Amino acid sequence: MGILSTREILKKAQNEGYAVPAFNIHNLETLQAVVETAGELKSPVILAGTPSTLVYAGGDYIVSMAEVASKKYDIPIAIHLDHYEDVSEIKNYIDLGFKSAMIDASHLSYEDNIETVKEVVEYAHRFDATVEAELGRLCGQEDDLIVDEKDTVYTNPKQAKDFVDRTGIDSLAISIGTSHGLYKGEAKLDFDRLVEIKKSVDVPLVLHGASDIPDELVKKSISLGICKVNIATDLKIPFSDSLKEYFIENPQANDPRKYMAPAKNSMKKIVAHKIYVCGSNNRY
């Protein structure tokens, strides 16, 4: 199929009532764990990379690996720039082959957020790339971005319509009570707010910070209009735990082909579980 934008992937999910998982990947092994599992379960998938991930792995490597995966597996695969704040970086990666980008200007004033997002949209749409933007702010840590709980702002449903209309974005990330990283305390999502937002806008809605949120709450959010679910921390923990366990049991180990295998398998189990939670299995 080749690398796709998220436009048709998310519209299909919106029309059919499921969500597409966006998994944060960091290297060859984590990318393989995601696409192999998605291929087995016939699920569309979004491979997401934060700014530091692309600095670490190299954007050209990510594009090349995703192109190989798109030829190997008969499922829709998109590569997505996650939580980018630098407009020039987004443009550079779109030029490189990324067809989906999230511009996070939620830390700016409302009007400056709109102007920044519009600039990205105007550029991305020239290359048939899609743009996600955030209205409201989630607490917690995503990459190097840290938002204190006191600075959390929930998405205003009325403002959401104005924001979507004026920016021309393809999808909207909303704040309804999730947080980046592991959730602190009992998860409480504002589903009434989600319903109002869904009534206000036509674009697919995105749930960030879905790691550590109970499955039943994620499923309910999908039933009320969420079309894309971001997953990062829930993948990193089993991967790293398996690596640690392997080296504890095999302190002299030095072959990455052996110590990476159990880490990939542990991650694949979580990827499969999240795909089932999103209801994206057997959609292609």
Beta strands, then each sheet from edge to edge (+ up, - down):
strand 1: 3-4
strand 2: 20-24
strand 3: 45-49
strand 4: 77-84
strand 5: 100-103
strand 6: 130-135
strand 7: 139-142
strand 8: 145-147
strand 9: 171-174
strand 10: 179-180
strand 11: 205-207
strand 12: 226-231
sheet 1: 1+ 4+ 3+ 2+ 12+ 11+ 9+ 6+ 5+
sheet 2: 8+ 7- 10-
end
